[in-house]
Amino acid sequence: MQPAYYEDFNEIKKKIWSMLDDAVTNRSSQFRIPTFICGHNNDIDGRIVVLRKADQQNNLVQFHSDIRSDKIEFLKNNPNAALLFYDKDEKIQVRLKVNCVINHKNDITKISWEKTQHISRKCYLVDNGPGTESDVPTSGLKPELDNFDYTKEQSEEGYKNFTVIQCKIKTIEWLYLAAKGHRRAKFDLESNKDTWLIP
């Protein structure tokens, strides 16, 4: 028996958003760590990010970054990017084409920073930005920070580097791998058009 979303646009959209919503809080969700792909001119790059918010009403997802990361420069030059999700158990792939907004030291980052756990804040306490060359293997943190020997108050120092990338979704592509026959669909959120595609 095929699931409700096998050949029904509305059921597919419900399934996509339920998987995205679940991934925000469920650490074992395979949708929690999508691949984020961005680039400028001939320099294209991809990396894993952690999904921090899914907002169907505003058609956006978001994740956190360090303002010193090289992807920030990419996005300043070209805000168009893509997110790739795959759940091997559900046999569902979702591709989002998005337009990115960099939030730094504003109301959006304040709200997200307050929700960021003490243990997670250490990522933003490195002296030099992610990707900086080093003469030795290192986390980039001072030993006391590496050993979590710091207070929540001390972690506030990291806020200056904390960034929220909001990804406004332009299109969603869905692929469901089924023994009976794969199904693929595209949802254009800008033109509000739903289309079946050959898988």
Backbone as JSON Lines, residues from 0, in Angstrom:
{"i":0,"aa":"M","n":[0.85,-1.2,0.0],"ca":[0.0,0.0,0.0],"c":[0.89,1.26,0.0]}
{"i":1,"aa":"Q","n":[0.58,2.16,-0.92],"ca":[1.38,3.38,-1.03],"c":[0.94,4.42,0.0]}
{"i":2,"aa":"P","n":[1.87,5.25,0.48],"ca":[1.5,6.29,1.45],"c":[0.62,7.36,0.81]}
{"i":3,"aa":"A","n":[-0.04,8.15,1.64],"ca":[-0.96,9.19,1.15],"c":[-0.25,10.18,0.23]}
{"i":4,"aa":"Y","n":[1.05,10.37,0.46],"ca":[1.78,11.37,-0.32],"c":[2.32,10.82,-1.65]}
{"i":5,"aa":"Y","n":[1.97,9.6,-2.02],"ca":[2.54,9.0,-3.23],"c":[2.17,9.81,-4.49]}
{"i":6,"aa":"E","n":[0.92,10.21,-4.61],"ca":[0.49,10.94,-5.82],"c":[-0.46,12.09,-5.48]}
{"i":7,"aa":"D","n":[-0.15,12.81,-4.4],"ca":[-1.03,13.89,-3.96],"c":[-0.16,15.08,-3.54]}
{"i":8,"aa":"F","n":[-0.25,16.18,-4.31],"ca":[0.58,17.36,-4.03],"c":[0.44,17.86,-2.59]}
{"i":9,"aa":"N","n":[-0.8,17.96,-2.12],"ca":[-1.02,18.5,-0.76],"c":[-0.43,17.59,0.3]}
{"i":10,"aa":"E","n":[-0.57,16.29,0.12],"ca":[0.0,15.34,1.08],"c":[1.53,15.37,1.05]}
{"i":11,"aa":"I","n":[2.1,15.57,-0.14],"ca":[3.55,15.68,-0.25],"c":[4.04,16.9,0.53]}
{"i":12,"aa":"K","n":[3.37,18.04,0.34],"ca":[3.78,19.26,1.06],"c":[3.66,19.06,2.57]}
{"i":13,"aa":"K","n":[2.59,18.41,3.0],"ca":[2.42,18.13,4.44],"c":[3.57,17.28,4.96]}
{"i":14,"aa":"K","n":[3.96,16.27,4.17],"ca":[5.04,15.37,4.58],"c":[6.38,16.12,4.64]}
{"i":15,"aa":"I","n":[6.65,16.94,3.63],"ca":[7.9,17.71,3.61],"c":[8.02,18.58,4.85]}
{"i":16,"aa":"W","n":[6.97,19.35,5.14],"ca":[7.04,20.28,6.27],"c":[7.05,19.54,7.61]}
{"i":17,"aa":"S","n":[6.4,18.38,7.68],"ca":[6.45,17.63,8.94],"c":[7.86,17.1,9.18]}
{"i":18,"aa":"M","n":[8.56,16.71,8.1],"ca":[9.94,16.24,8.24],"c":[10.88,17.39,8.6]}
{"i":19,"aa":"L","n":[10.67,18.56,8.01],"ca":[11.5,19.72,8.34],"c":[11.25,20.17,9.78]}
{"i":20,"aa":"D","n":[9.98,20.24,10.17],"ca":[9.64,20.64,11.55],"c":[10.26,19.69,12.56]}
{"i":21,"aa":"D","n":[10.15,18.4,12.3],"ca":[10.69,17.38,13.21],"c":[12.21,17.52,13.34]}
{"i":22,"aa":"A","n":[12.87,17.84,12.22],"ca":[14.34,17.91,12.2],"c":[14.89,19.01,13.1]}
{"i":23,"aa":"V","n":[14.1,20.05,13.34],"ca":[14.57,21.18,14.16],"c":[14.83,20.73,15.6]}
{"i":24,"aa":"T","n":[14.01,19.82,16.1],"ca":[14.14,19.39,17.5],"c":[14.63,17.95,17.67]}
{"i":25,"aa":"N","n":[14.49,17.15,16.63],"ca":[14.84,15.73,16.71],"c":[16.27,15.51,16.22]}
{"i":26,"aa":"R","n":[17.18,15.27,17.16],"ca":[18.6,15.13,16.81],"c":[18.88,13.9,15.94]}
{"i":27,"aa":"S","n":[17.98,12.92,15.94],"ca":[18.21,11.72,15.14],"c":[17.57,11.81,13.75]}
{"i":28,"aa":"S","n":[16.88,12.9,13.48],"ca":[16.28,13.08,12.15],"c":[17.37,13.21,11.09]}
{"i":29,"aa":"Q","n":[17.19,12.49,9.99],"ca":[18.17,12.59,8.91],"c":[18.06,13.91,8.15]}
{"i":30,"aa":"F","n":[16.97,14.63,8.37],"ca":[16.79,15.96,7.76],"c":[17.45,17.05,8.61]}
{"i":31,"aa":"R","n":[17.97,16.7,9.78],"ca":[18.53,17.71,10.68],"c":[19.81,18.34,10.12]}
{"i":32,"aa":"I","n":[20.59,17.57,9.36],"ca":[21.86,18.11,8.86],"c":[21.92,18.05,7.33]}
{"i":33,"aa":"P","n":[21.26,19.01,6.68],"ca":[21.29,19.05,5.22],"c":[22.64,19.55,4.7]}
{"i":34,"aa":"T","n":[22.86,19.34,3.41],"ca":[24.01,19.95,2.73],"c":[23.58,21.3,2.2]}
{"i":35,"aa":"F","n":[24.35,22.33,2.52],"ca":[24.09,23.7,2.06],"c":[25.11,24.02,0.97]}
{"i":36,"aa":"I","n":[24.63,24.43,-0.19],"ca":[25.5,24.68,-1.34],"c":[25.34,26.13,-1.78]}
{"i":37,"aa":"C","n":[26.47,26.84,-1.86],"ca":[26.43,28.23,-2.31],"c":[27.69,28.51,-3.11]}
{"i":38,"aa":"G","n":[27.74,29.63,-3.75],"ca":[28.93,29.95,-4.52],"c":[28.83,31.3,-5.19]}
{"i":39,"aa":"H","n":[29.96,31.71,-5.75],"ca":[30.02,32.97,-6.47],"c":[30.94,32.78,-7.67]}
{"i":40,"aa":"N","n":[30.44,33.13,-8.85],"ca":[31.16,32.91,-10.09],"c":[31.52,31.43,-10.23]}
{"i":41,"aa":"N","n":[32.8,31.1,-10.38],"ca":[33.19,29.69,-10.57],"c":[33.52,28.98,-9.27]}
{"i":42,"aa":"D","n":[33.4,29.65,-8.14],"ca":[33.75,29.06,-6.86],"c":[32.48,28.55,-6.15]}
{"i":43,"aa":"I","n":[32.23,27.27,-6.26],"ca":[31.04,26.67,-5.65],"c":[31.5,25.81,-4.48]}
{"i":44,"aa":"D","n":[30.73,25.83,-3.39],"ca":[31.14,25.1,-2.2],"c":[29.92,24.53,-1.48]}
{"i":45,"aa":"G","n":[30.11,23.42,-0.81],"ca":[29.03,22.81,-0.04],"c":[29.53,22.41,1.33]}
{"i":46,"aa":"R","n":[28.62,22.4,2.28],"ca":[28.96,21.96,3.64],"c":[27.69,21.52,4.35]}
{"i":47,"aa":"I","n":[27.88,20.76,5.42],"ca":[26.76,20.33,6.26],"c":[26.42,21.47,7.23]}
{"i":48,"aa":"V","n":[25.13,21.74,7.4],"ca":[24.69,22.71,8.4],"c":[23.64,22.02,9.29]}
{"i":49,"aa":"V","n":[23.31,22.65,10.39],"ca":[22.29,22.1,11.3],"c":[21.03,22.95,11.15]}
{"i":50,"aa":"L","n":[19.93,22.3,10.8],"ca":[18.66,23.0,10.64],"c":[18.18,23.51,12.01]}
{"i":51,"aa":"R","n":[17.94,24.8,12.11],"ca":[17.55,25.41,13.39],"c":[16.11,25.91,13.41]}
{"i":52,"aa":"K","n":[15.52,26.1,12.23],"ca":[14.14,26.57,12.2],"c":[13.51,26.18,10.86]}
{"i":53,"aa":"A","n":[12.24,25.81,10.9],"ca":[11.45,25.57,9.7],"c":[10.14,26.34,9.88]}
{"i":54,"aa":"D","n":[9.83,27.21,8.95],"ca":[8.68,28.1,9.08],"c":[7.86,28.05,7.79]}
{"i":55,"aa":"Q","n":[6.86,27.17,7.79],"ca":[6.04,26.99,6.59],"c":[5.26,28.25,6.23]}
{"i":56,"aa":"Q","n":[4.77,28.95,7.24],"ca":[3.96,30.15,6.99],"c":[4.74,31.19,6.18]}
{"i":57,"aa":"N","n":[6.03,31.31,6.46],"ca":[6.87,32.29,5.75],"c":[7.8,31.64,4.72]}
{"i":58,"aa":"N","n":[7.61,30.33,4.49],"ca":[8.41,29.59,3.51],"c":[9.91,29.79,3.72]}
{"i":59,"aa":"L","n":[10.36,29.55,4.94],"ca":[11.8,29.68,5.17],"c":[12.32,28.63,6.14]}
{"i":60,"aa":"V","n":[13.62,28.38,5.99],"ca":[14.36,27.56,6.96],"c":[15.58,28.38,7.36]}
{"i":61,"aa":"Q","n":[16.19,28.03,8.49],"ca":[17.38,28.79,8.88],"c":[18.37,27.92,9.64]}
{"i":62,"aa":"F","n":[19.62,28.39,9.61],"ca":[20.7,27.74,10.34],"c":[21.65,28.82,10.86]}
{"i":63,"aa":"H","n":[22.58,28.41,11.71],"ca":[23.53,29.35,12.32],"c":[24.89,29.27,11.65]}
{"i":64,"aa":"S","n":[25.64,30.36,11.72],"ca":[26.98,30.4,11.16],"c":[27.83,31.4,11.94]}
{"i":65,"aa":"D","n":[29.12,31.41,11.61],"ca":[30.06,32.39,12.16],"c":[30.22,33.48,11.1]}
{"i":66,"aa":"I","n":[30.13,34.74,11.48],"ca":[30.21,35.86,10.53],"c":[31.52,35.84,9.75]}
{"i":67,"aa":"R","n":[32.56,35.16,10.31],"ca":[33.87,35.11,9.66],"c":[34.0,33.94,8.67]}
{"i":68,"aa":"S","n":[32.97,33.11,8.56],"ca":[33.01,31.97,7.64],"c":[33.06,32.45,6.19]}
{"i":69,"aa":"D","n":[33.76,31.7,5.33],"ca":[33.86,32.13,3.93],"c":[32.51,32.08,3.2]}
{"i":70,"aa":"K","n":[31.56,31.3,3.7],"ca":[30.25,31.29,3.04],"c":[29.53,32.62,3.18]}
{"i":71,"aa":"I","n":[29.88,33.41,4.19],"ca":[29.26,34.73,4.36],"c":[29.63,35.63,3.17]}
{"i":72,"aa":"E","n":[30.88,35.6,2.76],"ca":[31.3,36.4,1.6],"c":[30.62,35.91,0.34]}
{"i":73,"aa":"F","n":[30.49,34.58,0.2],"ca":[29.77,34.02,-0.94],"c":[28.35,34.6,-0.99]}
{"i":74,"aa":"L","n":[27.68,34.55,0.15],"ca":[26.27,34.96,0.19],"c":[26.1,36.47,0.02]}
{"i":75,"aa":"K","n":[27.09,37.24,0.43],"ca":[27.02,38.69,0.19],"c":[27.08,38.98,-1.3]}
{"i":76,"aa":"N","n":[27.87,38.19,-2.03],"ca":[28.01,38.36,-3.47],"c":[26.89,37.7,-4.26]}
{"i":77,"aa":"N","n":[26.37,36.59,-3.71],"ca":[25.31,35.85,-4.4],"c":[24.43,35.16,-3.36]}
{"i":78,"aa":"P","n":[23.27,35.75,-3.05],"ca":[22.42,35.2,-2.0],"c":[21.66,33.94,-2.41]}
{"i":79,"aa":"N","n":[21.78,33.52,-3.67],"ca":[21.1,32.31,-4.12],"c":[21.89,31.08,-3.7]}
{"i":80,"aa":"A","n":[21.19,30.09,-3.16],"ca":[21.85,28.89,-2.66],"c":[20.87,27.72,-2.73]}
{"i":81,"aa":"A","n":[21.34,26.55,-2.3],"ca":[20.49,25.35,-2.3],"c":[20.74,24.55,-1.03]}
{"i":82,"aa":"L","n":[19.72,23.84,-0.6],"ca":[19.82,22.91,0.52],"c":[19.36,21.54,0.03]}
{"i":83,"aa":"L","n":[20.12,20.51,0.41],"ca":[19.81,19.15,-0.02],"c":[19.6,18.27,1.21]}
{"i":84,"aa":"F","n":[18.42,17.65,1.29],"ca":[18.05,16.77,2.4],"c":[17.82,15.37,1.85]}
{"i":85,"aa":"Y","n":[18.22,14.35,2.62],"ca":[17.89,12.98,2.22],"c":[17.67,12.13,3.46]}
{"i":86,"aa":"D","n":[16.56,11.4,3.47],"ca":[16.26,10.45,4.54],"c":[16.24,9.07,3.92]}
{"i":87,"aa":"K","n":[17.26,8.24,4.21],"ca":[17.37,6.94,3.56],"c":[16.3,5.96,4.04]}
{"i":88,"aa":"D","n":[15.8,6.14,5.26],"ca":[14.74,5.26,5.75],"c":[13.4,5.56,5.08]}
{"i":89,"aa":"E","n":[13.13,6.85,4.93],"ca":[11.88,7.27,4.28],"c":[11.99,7.21,2.75]}
{"i":90,"aa":"K","n":[13.25,7.13,2.26],"ca":[13.53,7.14,0.81],"c":[13.02,8.44,0.16]}
{"i":91,"aa":"I","n":[13.25,9.54,0.89],"ca":[12.77,10.84,0.43],"c":[13.95,11.81,0.32]}
{"i":92,"aa":"Q","n":[14.07,12.43,-0.85],"ca":[15.03,13.51,-1.07],"c":[14.26,14.81,-1.29]}
{"i":93,"aa":"V","n":[14.74,15.88,-0.65],"ca":[14.15,17.2,-0.83],"c":[15.26,18.18,-1.18]}
{"i":94,"aa":"R","n":[15.05,18.93,-2.27],"ca":[16.01,19.95,-2.69],"c":[15.3,21.31,-2.63]}
{"i":95,"aa":"L","n":[15.91,22.23,-1.9],"ca":[15.37,23.59,-1.8],"c":[16.28,24.56,-2.53]}
{"i":96,"aa":"K","n":[15.69,25.4,-3.39],"ca":[16.42,26.54,-3.94],"c":[15.97,27.73,-3.13]}
{"i":97,"aa":"V","n":[16.94,28.49,-2.61],"ca":[16.63,29.53,-1.63],"c":[17.35,30.83,-1.93]}
{"i":98,"aa":"N","n":[16.84,31.9,-1.31],"ca":[17.49,33.2,-1.31],"c":[17.84,33.5,0.14]}
{"i":99,"aa":"C","n":[19.12,33.76,0.41],"ca":[19.6,33.85,1.79],"c":[19.71,35.28,2.31]}
{"i":100,"aa":"V","n":[19.35,35.45,3.57],"ca":[19.5,36.72,4.26],"c":[20.44,36.49,5.44]}
{"i":101,"aa":"I","n":[21.5,37.31,5.53],"ca":[22.48,37.2,6.62],"c":[22.03,38.1,7.76]}
{"i":102,"aa":"N","n":[21.79,37.51,8.92],"ca":[21.41,38.28,10.12],"c":[22.58,38.3,11.08]}
{"i":103,"aa":"H","n":[22.98,39.51,11.49],"ca":[24.12,39.66,12.41],"c":[23.84,40.83,13.35]}
{"i":104,"aa":"K","n":[23.89,40.54,14.64],"ca":[23.66,41.58,15.66],"c":[22.32,42.3,15.44]}
{"i":105,"aa":"N","n":[21.25,41.52,15.28],"ca":[19.91,42.12,15.16],"c":[18.92,41.33,16.01]}
{"i":106,"aa":"D","n":[17.65,41.65,15.92],"ca":[16.64,40.98,16.76],"c":[16.57,39.48,16.5]}
{"i":107,"aa":"I","n":[16.76,39.07,15.24],"ca":[16.69,37.66,14.9],"c":[17.85,36.9,15.55]}
{"i":108,"aa":"T","n":[19.06,37.48,15.49],"ca":[20.2,36.79,16.12],"c":[20.07,36.8,17.64]}
{"i":109,"aa":"K","n":[19.52,37.86,18.21],"ca":[19.36,37.9,19.67],"c":[18.46,36.76,20.15]}
{"i":110,"aa":"I","n":[17.34,36.56,19.45],"ca":[16.39,35.5,19.84],"c":[17.05,34.13,19.72]}
{"i":111,"aa":"S","n":[17.76,33.9,18.6],"ca":[18.4,32.6,18.38],"c":[19.56,32.38,19.37]}
{"i":112,"aa":"W","n":[20.3,33.44,19.66],"ca":[21.43,33.32,20.6],"c":[20.94,32.93,21.99]}
{"i":113,"aa":"E","n":[19.84,33.52,22.41],"ca":[19.29,33.2,23.74],"c":[18.92,31.72,23.84]}
{"i":114,"aa":"K","n":[18.49,31.12,22.71],"ca":[18.1,29.7,22.69],"c":[19.3,28.78,22.51]}
{"i":115,"aa":"T","n":[20.47,29.35,22.15],"ca":[21.66,28.53,21.9],"c":[22.27,28.09,23.23]}
{"i":116,"aa":"Q","n":[22.43,26.79,23.38],"ca":[22.93,26.24,24.65],"c":[24.38,26.65,24.9]}
{"i":117,"aa":"H","n":[24.69,26.7,26.18],"ca":[26.04,27.02,26.65],"c":[27.08,26.18,25.91]}
{"i":118,"aa":"I","n":[26.82,24.88,25.79],"ca":[27.78,23.96,25.17],"c":[27.99,24.27,23.68]}
{"i":119,"aa":"S","n":[26.97,24.78,23.01],"ca":[27.05,25.06,21.57],"c":[27.71,26.41,21.28]}
{"i":120,"aa":"R","n":[27.75,27.27,22.27],"ca":[28.27,28.63,22.05],"c":[29.78,28.66,21.82]}
{"i":121,"aa":"K","n":[30.45,27.57,22.23],"ca":[31.92,27.6,22.12],"c":[32.38,27.7,20.67]}
{"i":122,"aa":"C","n":[31.55,27.27,19.71],"ca":[31.9,27.36,18.28],"c":[32.21,28.8,17.88]}
{"i":123,"aa":"Y","n":[31.61,29.75,18.58],"ca":[31.75,31.16,18.21],"c":[32.82,31.88,19.04]}
{"i":124,"aa":"L","n":[33.54,31.11,19.86],"ca":[34.57,31.69,20.73],"c":[35.98,31.49,20.19]}
{"i":125,"aa":"V","n":[36.11,30.89,18.99],"ca":[37.44,30.72,18.42],"c":[38.04,32.09,18.1]}
{"i":126,"aa":"D","n":[39.38,32.22,18.31],"ca":[40.04,33.51,18.08],"c":[40.04,33.9,16.61]}
{"i":127,"aa":"N","n":[40.25,32.9,15.74],"ca":[40.27,33.17,14.31],"c":[39.09,32.45,13.66]}
{"i":128,"aa":"G","n":[38.63,32.98,12.56],"ca":[37.44,32.43,11.92],"c":[37.63,31.03,11.36]}
{"i":129,"aa":"P","n":[36.52,30.31,11.11],"ca":[36.58,28.98,10.53],"c":[37.32,29.02,9.19]}
{"i":130,"aa":"G","n":[38.18,28.03,8.97],"ca":[38.92,27.96,7.72],"c":[40.26,28.67,7.73]}
{"i":131,"aa":"T","n":[40.57,29.37,8.85],"ca":[41.87,30.05,8.97],"c":[42.98,29.01,9.05]}
{"i":132,"aa":"E","n":[44.07,29.24,8.33],"ca":[45.2,28.3,8.35],"c":[45.87,28.29,9.73]}
{"i":133,"aa":"S","n":[46.38,27.11,10.08],"ca":[47.06,26.94,11.38],"c":[48.32,26.11,11.17]}
{"i":134,"aa":"D","n":[49.37,26.38,11.98],"ca":[50.62,25.62,11.9],"c":[50.5,24.25,12.57]}
{"i":135,"aa":"V","n":[49.49,24.11,13.44],"ca":[49.31,22.85,14.18],"c":[47.84,22.42,14.13]}
{"i":136,"aa":"P","n":[47.56,21.12,14.35],"ca":[46.16,20.7,14.42],"c":[45.51,21.34,15.64]}
{"i":137,"aa":"T","n":[44.34,21.94,15.47],"ca":[43.73,22.67,16.59],"c":[42.23,22.82,16.4]}
{"i":138,"aa":"S","n":[41.53,22.99,17.51],"ca":[40.11,23.33,17.45],"c":[39.94,24.83,17.26]}
{"i":139,"aa":"G","n":[41.06,25.57,17.49],"ca":[40.99,27.02,17.41],"c":[40.64,27.67,18.73]}
{"i":140,"aa":"L","n":[40.33,26.84,19.73],"ca":[39.92,27.36,21.04],"c":[41.08,27.33,22.03]}
{"i":141,"aa":"K","n":[41.02,28.25,23.0],"ca":[41.95,28.2,24.13],"c":[41.65,26.92,24.92]}
{"i":142,"aa":"P","n":[42.66,26.32,25.59],"ca":[42.45,25.04,26.29],"c":[41.26,25.05,27.26]}
{"i":143,"aa":"E","n":[41.08,26.14,27.98],"ca":[39.97,26.17,28.96],"c":[38.6,26.14,28.26]}
{"i":144,"aa":"L","n":[38.53,26.72,27.07],"ca":[37.28,26.69,26.32],"c":[37.05,25.31,25.73]}
{"i":145,"aa":"D","n":[38.14,24.7,25.25],"ca":[38.05,23.35,24.7],"c":[37.52,22.37,25.74]}
{"i":146,"aa":"N","n":[37.86,22.6,27.01],"ca":[37.44,21.71,28.09],"c":[36.15,22.17,28.76]}
{"i":147,"aa":"F","n":[35.45,23.06,28.1],"ca":[34.17,23.6,28.6],"c":[34.3,24.27,29.96]}
{"i":148,"aa":"D","n":[35.51,24.77,30.25],"ca":[35.73,25.44,31.53],"c":[35.44,26.94,31.37]}
{"i":149,"aa":"Y","n":[34.19,27.23,31.1],"ca":[33.78,28.63,30.94],"c":[32.31,28.76,31.33]}
{"i":150,"aa":"T","n":[31.95,29.95,31.77],"ca":[30.58,30.17,32.24],"c":[29.7,30.65,31.08]}
{"i":151,"aa":"K","n":[28.42,30.63,31.32],"ca":[27.5,31.13,30.29],"c":[27.77,32.62,30.04]}
{"i":152,"aa":"E","n":[28.13,33.33,31.1],"ca":[28.45,34.76,30.96],"c":[29.66,34.94,30.05]}
{"i":153,"aa":"Q","n":[30.69,34.11,30.25],"ca":[31.88,34.2,29.4],"c":[31.55,33.85,27.94]}
{"i":154,"aa":"S","n":[30.56,32.98,27.76],"ca":[30.19,32.57,26.39],"c":[29.56,33.72,25.61]}
{"i":155,"aa":"E","n":[29.09,34.75,26.31],"ca":[28.47,35.9,25.64],"c":[29.43,36.58,24.67]}
{"i":156,"aa":"E","n":[30.72,36.38,24.89],"ca":[31.74,36.95,24.02],"c":[31.58,36.46,22.58]}
{"i":157,"aa":"G","n":[31.01,35.27,22.44],"ca":[30.84,34.7,21.1],"c":[29.74,35.34,20.28]}
{"i":158,"aa":"Y","n":[28.86,36.1,20.93],"ca":[27.72,36.68,20.21],"c":[28.16,37.55,19.03]}
{"i":159,"aa":"K","n":[29.3,38.21,19.17],"ca":[29.76,39.12,18.1],"c":[30.03,38.36,16.79]}
{"i":160,"aa":"N","n":[30.27,37.05,16.88],"ca":[30.54,36.23,15.69],"c":[29.32,35.44,15.21]}
{"i":161,"aa":"F","n":[28.28,35.43,16.03],"ca":[27.1,34.59,15.77],"c":[26.23,35.19,14.67]}
{"i":162,"aa":"T","n":[25.84,34.34,13.73],"ca":[25.06,34.78,12.58],"c":[23.93,33.79,12.32]}
{"i":163,"aa":"V","n":[22.79,34.29,11.92],"ca":[21.66,33.44,11.52],"c":[21.43,33.64,10.02]}
{"i":164,"aa":"I","n":[21.49,32.55,9.28],"ca":[21.21,32.59,7.85],"c":[19.77,32.15,7.64]}
{"i":165,"aa":"Q","n":[18.94,33.07,7.18],"ca":[17.56,32.75,6.85],"c":[17.49,32.45,5.37]}
{"i":166,"aa":"C","n":[16.88,31.32,5.03],"ca":[16.79,30.87,3.64],"c":[15.33,30.91,3.19]}
{"i":167,"aa":"K","n":[15.01,31.92,2.41],"ca":[13.66,32.05,1.86],"c":[13.53,31.08,0.7]}
{"i":168,"aa":"I","n":[12.58,30.17,0.79],"ca":[12.45,29.1,-0.21],"c":[11.76,29.61,-1.47]}
{"i":169,"aa":"K","n":[12.43,29.38,-2.61],"ca":[11.85,29.73,-3.91],"c":[11.18,28.52,-4.55]}
{"i":170,"aa":"T","n":[11.89,27.39,-4.54],"ca":[11.31,26.15,-5.08],"c":[11.68,24.97,-4.18]}
{"i":171,"aa":"I","n":[10.79,23.98,-4.19],"ca":[11.02,22.71,-3.49],"c":[10.92,21.6,-4.54]}
{"i":172,"aa":"E","n":[11.93,20.74,-4.55],"ca":[11.84,19.54,-5.39],"c":[11.83,18.32,-4.48]}
{"i":173,"aa":"W","n":[10.9,17.43,-4.76],"ca":[10.67,16.24,-3.94],"c":[10.92,15.0,-4.78]}
{"i":174,"aa":"L","n":[11.62,14.02,-4.22],"ca":[11.8,12.73,-4.88],"c":[11.52,11.64,-3.87]}
{"i":175,"aa":"Y","n":[10.6,10.73,-4.24],"ca":[10.28,9.59,-3.38],"c":[10.63,8.32,-4.14]}
{"i":176,"aa":"L","n":[11.53,7.53,-3.55],"ca":[11.97,6.3,-4.19],"c":[11.08,5.14,-3.73]}
{"i":177,"aa":"A","n":[10.26,4.64,-4.65],"ca":[9.3,3.6,-4.31],"c":[9.47,2.41,-5.25]}
{"i":178,"aa":"A","n":[9.32,1.19,-4.72],"ca":[9.46,-0.02,-5.53],"c":[8.44,-0.04,-6.66]}
{"i":179,"aa":"K","n":[7.26,0.48,-6.39],"ca":[6.19,0.49,-7.39],"c":[6.48,1.48,-8.52]}
{"i":180,"aa":"G","n":[7.36,2.42,-8.27],"ca":[7.68,3.47,-9.24],"c":[7.98,4.76,-8.49]}
{"i":181,"aa":"H","n":[9.13,5.36,-8.77],"ca":[9.51,6.6,-8.08],"c":[8.54,7.72,-8.47]}
{"i":182,"aa":"R","n":[8.46,8.73,-7.59],"ca":[7.63,9.91,-7.87],"c":[8.45,11.16,-7.57]}
{"i":183,"aa":"R","n":[8.32,12.14,-8.46],"ca":[9.07,13.39,-8.31],"c":[8.14,14.56,-8.62]}
{"i":184,"aa":"A","n":[8.26,15.6,-7.8],"ca":[7.4,16.78,-7.99],"c":[8.19,18.04,-7.68]}
{"i":185,"aa":"K","n":[7.75,19.15,-8.27],"ca":[8.37,20.45,-8.03],"c":[7.28,21.43,-7.6]}
{"i":186,"aa":"F","n":[7.59,22.19,-6.57],"ca":[6.69,23.22,-6.06],"c":[7.37,24.57,-6.18]}
{"i":187,"aa":"D","n":[6.85,25.42,-7.05],"ca":[7.39,26.77,-7.22],"c":[6.59,27.69,-6.31]}
{"i":188,"aa":"L","n":[7.23,28.14,-5.23],"ca":[6.51,28.93,-4.23],"c":[6.33,30.38,-4.67]}
{"i":189,"aa":"E","n":[7.13,30.8,-5.64],"ca":[7.0,32.18,-6.14],"c":[5.83,32.3,-7.1]}
{"i":190,"aa":"S","n":[5.64,31.3,-7.95],"ca":[4.51,31.35,-8.91],"c":[3.32,30.51,-8.43]}
{"i":191,"aa":"N","n":[3.51,29.82,-7.29],"ca":[2.45,28.97,-6.71],"c":[2.03,27.88,-7.68]}
{"i":192,"aa":"K","n":[3.02,27.27,-8.33],"ca":[2.75,26.24,-9.33],"c":[3.32,24.9,-8.87]}
{"i":193,"aa":"D","n":[2.5,23.84,-8.95],"ca":[2.92,22.48,-8.6],"c":[3.01,21.66,-9.89]}
{"i":194,"aa":"T","n":[4.11,20.91,-10.05],"ca":[4.36,20.18,-11.29],"c":[4.91,18.79,-11.0]}
{"i":195,"aa":"W","n":[4.41,17.79,-11.72],"ca":[5.01,16.46,-11.65],"c":[6.22,16.43,-12.57]}
{"i":196,"aa":"L","n":[7.29,15.73,-12.16],"ca":[8.48,15.57,-12.96],"c":[8.78,14.07,-13.14]}
{"i":197,"aa":"I","n":[9.46,13.75,-14.24],"ca":[9.95,12.38,-14.39],"c":[11.09,12.2,-13.39]}
{"i":198,"aa":"P","n":[11.06,11.13,-12.58],"ca":[12.09,10.95,-11.54],"c":[13.51,10.82,-12.12]}
